[in-house]
Each structure stands twice: as structure tokens, then as C-alpha cells.
Amino acid sequence: MRIEAEKINYTSDFTIYDTDDSKSLINSIVKELNLDSTSYPANAVLSRISNAKSNIIPPAKYANNPILLQEDASQKDHIFIKYMKLM
């Protein structure tokens, strides 16, 4: 993957996150944003992020989509933006 990274505009020094790494990152972001971890469980947040990524919805577009925001009724858009910046 590192050898081919330049073909998709990535550097070869990227990091691959497994599920535990992703959950840890979500938990850190939730804590940093002073959100209640019981209201923002890592699995639920990751599910929403995964769904958005599968539908090719970038963080900024997600944050400006009233339907998605209403479904979340939360701060998950801010978590998504921060998550993608830290990945």
C-alpha cells in the first residue's frame, strides 16, 4: 500500500487504524469536546462516520446537512470533522 500511495495522492507515511484505534480516537475527541461519553458511545459514532464515508459524504457536507444533523440531534458532526482531520 505504501508503494502505491502516491498514485492516490497520499504520502507513504500514513497510518492504518484498526477498530480499537478508531474507538480510542473517538473517545478522545468526545472527551476533548466535553461531551458525555454515554451519549456518544464510540460504536454509535463510528457507525455514523462509516455510513457517511460509505456514502462519500465529507465532514463539511455532513455538518451542513440538516437531515443528517436532525437524525443525530447531537454533536456527531463535530466529532466526524475532528476524526477525519486526525486520521
LUMNUTOR-940627 format. One record per residue: residue number from 1; chain; x, y, z of N, C-alpha, C, O in turn. Coordinates in nm, 3 decimals, always signed. Last residue first. Layout:
BEGIN
+-----+-------+---------+---------+---------+---------+---------+---------+---------+---------+---------+---------+---------+---------+
|   n | chain |     n.X |     n.Y |     n.Z |    ca.X |    ca.Y |    ca.Z |     c.X |     c.Y |     c.Z |     o.X |     o.Y |     o.Z |
+-----+-------+---------+---------+---------+---------+---------+---------+---------+---------+---------+---------+---------+---------+
| NUM |     A |       X |       Y |       Z |       X |       Y |       Z |       X |       Y |       Z |       X |       Y |       Z |
...
+-----+-------+---------+---------+---------+---------+---------+---------+---------+---------+---------+---------+---------+---------+
//
This chain:
BEGIN
+-----+-------+---------+---------+---------+---------+---------+---------+---------+---------+---------+---------+---------+---------+
|   n | chain |     n.X |     n.Y |     n.Z |    ca.X |    ca.Y |    ca.Z |     c.X |     c.Y |     c.Z |     o.X |     o.Y |     o.Z |
+-----+-------+---------+---------+---------+---------+---------+---------+---------+---------+---------+---------+---------+---------+
|  87 |     A |  -0.716 |  +1.153 |  +1.136 |  -0.685 |  +1.024 |  +1.074 |  -0.562 |  +1.034 |  +0.987 |  -0.521 |  +0.935 |  +0.927 |
|  86 |     A |  -0.781 |  +1.405 |  +1.217 |  -0.679 |  +1.334 |  +1.294 |  -0.640 |  +1.200 |  +1.233 |  -0.541 |  +1.140 |  +1.274 |
|  85 |     A |  -0.983 |  +1.481 |  +1.046 |  -0.858 |  +1.561 |  +1.048 |  -0.746 |  +1.486 |  +1.117 |  -0.630 |  +1.500 |  +1.081 |
|  84 |     A |  -1.179 |  +1.296 |  +1.107 |  -1.116 |  +1.290 |  +0.975 |  -0.988 |  +1.373 |  +0.970 |  -0.895 |  +1.338 |  +0.897 |
|  83 |     A |  -1.241 |  +1.383 |  +1.370 |  -1.193 |  +1.247 |  +1.344 |  -1.121 |  +1.241 |  +1.211 |  -1.011 |  +1.186 |  +1.203 |
|  82 |     A |  -1.346 |  +1.638 |  +1.326 |  -1.222 |  +1.624 |  +1.400 |  -1.159 |  +1.486 |  +1.375 |  -1.037 |  +1.475 |  +1.359 |
|  81 |     A |  -1.580 |  +1.567 |  +1.183 |  -1.481 |  +1.660 |  +1.128 |  -1.346 |  +1.641 |  +1.195 |  -1.244 |  +1.630 |  +1.128 |
|  80 |     A |  -1.708 |  +1.398 |  +1.371 |  -1.670 |  +1.349 |  +1.238 |  -1.561 |  +1.438 |  +1.177 |  -1.462 |  +1.388 |  +1.125 |
|  79 |     A |  -1.760 |  +1.574 |  +1.580 |  -1.673 |  +1.459 |  +1.604 |  -1.620 |  +1.407 |  +1.470 |  -1.502 |  +1.377 |  +1.457 |
|  78 |     A |  -1.938 |  +1.743 |  +1.458 |  -1.810 |  +1.797 |  +1.504 |  -1.710 |  +1.685 |  +1.529 |  -1.591 |  +1.699 |  +1.503 |
|  77 |     A |  -2.146 |  +1.564 |  +1.415 |  -2.084 |  +1.629 |  +1.300 |  -1.948 |  +1.685 |  +1.339 |  -1.853 |  +1.677 |  +1.261 |
|  76 |     A |  -2.230 |  +1.491 |  +1.668 |  -2.154 |  +1.393 |  +1.591 |  -2.088 |  +1.455 |  +1.468 |  -1.985 |  +1.406 |  +1.422 |
|  75 |     A |  -2.376 |  +1.630 |  +1.849 |  -2.250 |  +1.690 |  +1.807 |  -2.169 |  +1.596 |  +1.720 |  -2.049 |  +1.619 |  +1.700 |
|  74 |     A |  -2.726 |  +1.597 |  +1.764 |  -2.608 |  +1.589 |  +1.851 |  -2.489 |  +1.663 |  +1.793 |  -2.501 |  +1.746 |  +1.703 |
|  73 |     A |  -2.916 |  +1.479 |  +1.605 |  -2.956 |  +1.568 |  +1.715 |  -2.843 |  +1.576 |  +1.815 |  -2.864 |  +1.564 |  +1.936 |
|  72 |     A |  -2.904 |  +1.296 |  +1.396 |  -2.808 |  +1.287 |  +1.506 |  -2.857 |  +1.361 |  +1.629 |  -2.842 |  +1.314 |  +1.741 |
|  71 |     A |  -3.115 |  +1.384 |  +1.240 |  -3.107 |  +1.243 |  +1.278 |  -3.014 |  +1.224 |  +1.397 |  -3.042 |  +1.146 |  +1.487 |
|  70 |     A |  -3.037 |  +1.647 |  +1.206 |  -3.158 |  +1.619 |  +1.281 |  -3.160 |  +1.473 |  +1.327 |  -3.201 |  +1.443 |  +1.439 |
|  69 |     A |  -2.812 |  +1.609 |  +1.048 |  -2.798 |  +1.670 |  +1.181 |  -2.920 |  +1.644 |  +1.267 |  -2.909 |  +1.620 |  +1.387 |
|  68 |     A |  -2.924 |  +1.502 |  +0.818 |  -2.830 |  +1.423 |  +0.897 |  -2.817 |  +1.479 |  +1.038 |  -2.811 |  +1.403 |  +1.135 |
|  67 |     A |  -3.081 |  +1.725 |  +0.745 |  -3.143 |  +1.595 |  +0.768 |  -3.052 |  +1.507 |  +0.854 |  -3.096 |  +1.445 |  +0.951 |
|  66 |     A |  -2.900 |  +1.937 |  +0.705 |  -2.999 |  +1.943 |  +0.814 |  -3.065 |  +1.809 |  +0.845 |  -3.102 |  +1.783 |  +0.959 |
|  65 |     A |  -2.570 |  +1.936 |  +0.654 |  -2.688 |  +1.865 |  +0.605 |  -2.792 |  +1.860 |  +0.716 |  -2.775 |  +1.784 |  +0.813 |
|  64 |     A |  -2.330 |  +2.033 |  +0.734 |  -2.425 |  +2.129 |  +0.679 |  -2.552 |  +2.065 |  +0.625 |  -2.631 |  +2.130 |  +0.558 |
|  63 |     A |  -2.180 |  +1.816 |  +0.812 |  -2.209 |  +1.919 |  +0.913 |  -2.312 |  +2.020 |  +0.866 |  -2.375 |  +2.087 |  +0.948 |
|  62 |     A |  -2.149 |  +1.689 |  +0.566 |  -2.227 |  +1.625 |  +0.672 |  -2.273 |  +1.728 |  +0.774 |  -2.388 |  +1.729 |  +0.816 |
|  61 |     A |  -1.974 |  +1.865 |  +0.445 |  -2.108 |  +1.848 |  +0.388 |  -2.201 |  +1.782 |  +0.490 |  -2.319 |  +1.816 |  +0.499 |
|  60 |     A |  -1.750 |  +1.830 |  +0.609 |  -1.812 |  +1.963 |  +0.597 |  -1.955 |  +1.952 |  +0.542 |  -2.044 |  +2.023 |  +0.587 |
|  59 |     A |  -1.688 |  +1.547 |  +0.577 |  -1.728 |  +1.606 |  +0.705 |  -1.799 |  +1.740 |  +0.692 |  -1.900 |  +1.761 |  +0.759 |
|  58 |     A |  -1.841 |  +1.406 |  +0.275 |  -1.728 |  +1.461 |  +0.351 |  -1.777 |  +1.530 |  +0.479 |  -1.893 |  +1.568 |  +0.488 |
|  57 |     A |  -1.983 |  +1.120 |  +0.183 |  -2.024 |  +1.248 |  +0.240 |  -1.908 |  +1.302 |  +0.322 |  -1.879 |  +1.248 |  +0.429 |
|  56 |     A |  -1.988 |  +0.862 |  +0.065 |  -1.900 |  +0.967 |  +0.015 |  -1.949 |  +1.106 |  +0.057 |  -1.957 |  +1.198 |  -0.025 |
|  55 |     A |  -2.111 |  +0.661 |  +0.193 |  -2.192 |  +0.739 |  +0.101 |  -2.119 |  +0.860 |  +0.045 |  -2.179 |  +0.949 |  -0.015 |
|  54 |     A |  -1.909 |  +0.580 |  +0.359 |  -1.957 |  +0.487 |  +0.256 |  -2.041 |  +0.557 |  +0.151 |  -2.042 |  +0.519 |  +0.034 |
|  53 |     A |  -1.897 |  +0.801 |  +0.531 |  -1.786 |  +0.774 |  +0.441 |  -1.827 |  +0.680 |  +0.328 |  -1.785 |  +0.699 |  +0.214 |
|  52 |     A |  -2.144 |  +0.769 |  +0.664 |  -2.117 |  +0.890 |  +0.585 |  -2.004 |  +0.866 |  +0.485 |  -2.013 |  +0.906 |  +0.369 |
|  51 |     A |  -2.099 |  +0.520 |  +0.785 |  -2.210 |  +0.539 |  +0.692 |  -2.187 |  +0.661 |  +0.603 |  -2.209 |  +0.656 |  +0.482 |
|  50 |     A |  -1.885 |  +0.586 |  +0.953 |  -1.869 |  +0.484 |  +0.849 |  -1.977 |  +0.497 |  +0.743 |  -1.949 |  +0.487 |  +0.623 |
|  49 |     A |  -2.011 |  +0.768 |  +1.123 |  -1.898 |  +0.811 |  +1.040 |  -1.879 |  +0.714 |  +0.924 |  -1.861 |  +0.756 |  +0.809 |
|  48 |     A |  -2.200 |  +0.600 |  +1.244 |  -2.245 |  +0.718 |  +1.166 |  -2.133 |  +0.766 |  +1.073 |  -2.159 |  +0.800 |  +0.958 |
|  47 |     A |  -2.024 |  +0.418 |  +1.367 |  -2.124 |  +0.371 |  +1.272 |  -2.172 |  +0.486 |  +1.183 |  -2.183 |  +0.470 |  +1.062 |
|  46 |     A |  -1.887 |  +0.581 |  +1.545 |  -1.815 |  +0.520 |  +1.432 |  -1.911 |  +0.467 |  +1.326 |  -1.880 |  +0.473 |  +1.207 |
|  45 |     A |  -2.097 |  +0.637 |  +1.722 |  -2.034 |  +0.746 |  +1.645 |  -1.961 |  +0.689 |  +1.524 |  -1.972 |  +0.742 |  +1.414 |
|  44 |     A |  -2.146 |  +0.380 |  +1.823 |  -2.252 |  +0.455 |  +1.753 |  -2.194 |  +0.565 |  +1.667 |  -2.236 |  +0.586 |  +1.553 |
|  43 |     A |  -1.897 |  +0.318 |  +1.941 |  -1.954 |  +0.233 |  +1.836 |  -2.060 |  +0.307 |  +1.755 |  -2.064 |  +0.296 |  +1.633 |
|  42 |     A |  -1.862 |  +0.522 |  +2.137 |  -1.772 |  +0.512 |  +2.022 |  -1.833 |  +0.429 |  +1.909 |  -1.821 |  +0.467 |  +1.793 |
|  41 |     A |  -2.145 |  +0.703 |  +2.250 |  -2.063 |  +0.580 |  +2.253 |  -1.985 |  +0.565 |  +2.123 |  -2.035 |  +0.591 |  +2.014 |
|  40 |     A |  -2.250 |  +0.959 |  +2.361 |  -2.173 |  +0.946 |  +2.238 |  -2.085 |  +0.822 |  +2.244 |  -1.962 |  +0.834 |  +2.243 |
|  39 |     A |  -2.362 |  +0.946 |  +2.606 |  -2.447 |  +0.996 |  +2.497 |  -2.381 |  +0.977 |  +2.361 |  -2.448 |  +0.979 |  +2.258 |
|  38 |     A |  -2.148 |  +0.865 |  +2.753 |  -2.264 |  +0.774 |  +2.747 |  -2.361 |  +0.818 |  +2.638 |  -2.435 |  +0.735 |  +2.584 |
|  37 |     A |  -1.974 |  +1.079 |  +2.736 |  -1.939 |  +0.957 |  +2.663 |  -2.054 |  +0.857 |  +2.659 |  -2.058 |  +0.772 |  +2.570 |
|  36 |     A |  -2.063 |  +1.404 |  +2.679 |  -2.089 |  +1.291 |  +2.766 |  -2.066 |  +1.161 |  +2.689 |  -2.132 |  +1.137 |  +2.587 |
|  35 |     A |  -1.803 |  +1.630 |  +2.578 |  -1.931 |  +1.564 |  +2.557 |  -1.942 |  +1.444 |  +2.650 |  -1.841 |  +1.388 |  +2.694 |
|  34 |     A |  -1.574 |  +1.790 |  +2.545 |  -1.652 |  +1.795 |  +2.669 |  -1.793 |  +1.740 |  +2.651 |  -1.890 |  +1.796 |  +2.702 |
|  33 |     A |  -1.410 |  +1.745 |  +2.337 |  -1.523 |  +1.834 |  +2.310 |  -1.616 |  +1.848 |  +2.431 |  -1.722 |  +1.909 |  +2.422 |
|  32 |     A |  -1.239 |  +1.557 |  +2.452 |  -1.186 |  +1.690 |  +2.417 |  -1.298 |  +1.791 |  +2.394 |  -1.284 |  +1.909 |  +2.427 |
|  31 |     A |  -1.412 |  +1.333 |  +2.462 |  -1.362 |  +1.394 |  +2.586 |  -1.313 |  +1.537 |  +2.560 |  -1.343 |  +1.628 |  +2.638 |
|  30 |     A |  -1.445 |  +1.287 |  +2.190 |  -1.562 |  +1.312 |  +2.275 |  -1.520 |  +1.381 |  +2.403 |  -1.583 |  +1.477 |  +2.447 |
|  29 |     A |  -1.177 |  +1.233 |  +2.123 |  -1.245 |  +1.350 |  +2.066 |  -1.367 |  +1.387 |  +2.150 |  -1.390 |  +1.504 |  +2.178 |
|  28 |     A |  -1.133 |  +0.994 |  +2.263 |  -1.050 |  +1.113 |  +2.290 |  -1.118 |  +1.240 |  +2.241 |  -1.116 |  +1.343 |  +2.308 |
|  27 |     A |  -1.322 |  +0.827 |  +2.140 |  -1.333 |  +0.856 |  +2.283 |  -1.252 |  +0.980 |  +2.322 |  -1.296 |  +1.060 |  +2.404 |
|  26 |     A |  -1.211 |  +0.822 |  +1.880 |  -1.345 |  +0.878 |  +1.903 |  -1.361 |  +0.916 |  +2.050 |  -1.408 |  +1.025 |  +2.081 |
|  25 |     A |  -0.968 |  +0.690 |  +1.937 |  -0.967 |  +0.826 |  +1.882 |  -1.102 |  +0.893 |  +1.904 |  -1.106 |  +1.010 |  +1.943 |
|  24 |     A |  -1.066 |  +0.442 |  +2.021 |  -0.986 |  +0.523 |  +2.112 |  -0.983 |  +0.669 |  +2.066 |  -0.995 |  +0.760 |  +2.148 |
|  23 |     A |  -1.186 |  +0.355 |  +1.786 |  -1.268 |  +0.378 |  +1.906 |  -1.194 |  +0.467 |  +2.006 |  -1.253 |  +0.556 |  +2.067 |
|  22 |     A |  -0.957 |  +0.331 |  +1.624 |  -1.065 |  +0.423 |  +1.588 |  -1.152 |  +0.456 |  +1.708 |  -1.189 |  +0.572 |  +1.729 |
|  21 |     A |  -0.816 |  +0.130 |  +1.758 |  -0.755 |  +0.262 |  +1.739 |  -0.863 |  +0.366 |  +1.711 |  -0.861 |  +0.476 |  +1.766 |
|  20 |     A |  -0.999 |  -0.083 |  +1.730 |  -0.965 |  -0.033 |  +1.864 |  -0.902 |  +0.107 |  +1.857 |  -0.932 |  +0.192 |  +1.940 |
|  19 |     A |  -0.997 |  -0.117 |  +1.448 |  -1.119 |  -0.079 |  +1.519 |  -1.090 |  -0.020 |  +1.657 |  -1.149 |  +0.080 |  +1.696 |
|  18 |     A |  -0.692 |  +0.034 |  +1.323 |  -0.784 |  -0.078 |  +1.339 |  -0.904 |  -0.030 |  +1.421 |  -0.910 |  +0.087 |  +1.459 |
|  17 |     A |  -0.557 |  +0.258 |  +1.089 |  -0.622 |  +0.243 |  +1.219 |  -0.707 |  +0.116 |  +1.218 |  -0.784 |  +0.093 |  +1.125 |
|  16 |     A |  -0.254 |  +0.315 |  +0.942 |  -0.378 |  +0.240 |  +0.927 |  -0.433 |  +0.215 |  +1.067 |  -0.366 |  +0.157 |  +1.152 |
|  15 |     A |  -0.094 |  +0.611 |  +0.845 |  -0.118 |  +0.512 |  +0.950 |  -0.251 |  +0.444 |  +0.923 |  -0.349 |  +0.509 |  +0.886 |
|  14 |     A |  +0.150 |  +0.717 |  +0.596 |  +0.017 |  +0.712 |  +0.656 |  +0.008 |  +0.602 |  +0.761 |  +0.091 |  +0.511 |  +0.765 |
|  13 |     A |  +0.379 |  +0.771 |  +0.448 |  +0.392 |  +0.764 |  +0.595 |  +0.256 |  +0.762 |  +0.665 |  +0.246 |  +0.802 |  +0.782 |
|  12 |     A |  +0.360 |  +0.814 |  +0.181 |  +0.381 |  +0.675 |  +0.223 |  +0.392 |  +0.662 |  +0.375 |  +0.413 |  +0.551 |  +0.426 |
|  11 |     A |  +0.085 |  +1.032 |  +0.107 |  +0.227 |  +1.009 |  +0.131 |  +0.241 |  +0.866 |  +0.183 |  +0.143 |  +0.805 |  +0.225 |
|  10 |     A |  -0.153 |  +1.024 |  -0.159 |  -0.117 |  +1.005 |  -0.019 |  +0.033 |  +0.996 |  -0.010 |  +0.101 |  +0.957 |  -0.105 |
|   9 |     A |  -0.258 |  +1.024 |  -0.423 |  -0.224 |  +1.149 |  -0.356 |  -0.208 |  +1.137 |  -0.204 |  -0.244 |  +1.228 |  -0.129 |
|   8 |     A |  -0.262 |  +0.778 |  -0.534 |  -0.390 |  +0.832 |  -0.487 |  -0.368 |  +0.956 |  -0.399 |  -0.449 |  +0.987 |  -0.311 |
|   7 |     A |  -0.001 |  +0.728 |  -0.594 |  -0.097 |  +0.723 |  -0.704 |  -0.235 |  +0.776 |  -0.664 |  -0.314 |  +0.815 |  -0.750 |
|   6 |     A |  +0.132 |  +0.715 |  -0.352 |  +0.144 |  +0.837 |  -0.432 |  +0.042 |  +0.842 |  -0.546 |  +0.003 |  +0.950 |  -0.590 |
|   5 |     A |  +0.087 |  +0.449 |  -0.265 |  +0.020 |  +0.563 |  -0.201 |  +0.022 |  +0.689 |  -0.287 |  -0.077 |  +0.762 |  -0.292 |
|   4 |     A |  +0.219 |  +0.221 |  -0.343 |  +0.118 |  +0.276 |  -0.435 |  +0.053 |  +0.405 |  -0.383 |  -0.029 |  +0.463 |  -0.454 |
|   3 |     A |  +0.378 |  +0.168 |  -0.122 |  +0.441 |  +0.185 |  -0.252 |  +0.346 |  +0.255 |  -0.350 |  +0.389 |  +0.337 |  -0.430 |
|   2 |     A |  +0.192 |  +0.124 |  +0.078 |  +0.278 |  +0.242 |  +0.085 |  +0.344 |  +0.272 |  -0.049 |  +0.365 |  +0.388 |  -0.085 |
|   1 |     A |  +0.082 |  -0.119 |  +0.000 |  +0.000 |  +0.000 |  +0.000 |  +0.087 |  +0.126 |  +0.000 |  +0.058 |  +0.223 |  -0.070 |
+-----+-------+---------+---------+---------+---------+---------+---------+---------+---------+---------+---------+---------+---------+
//
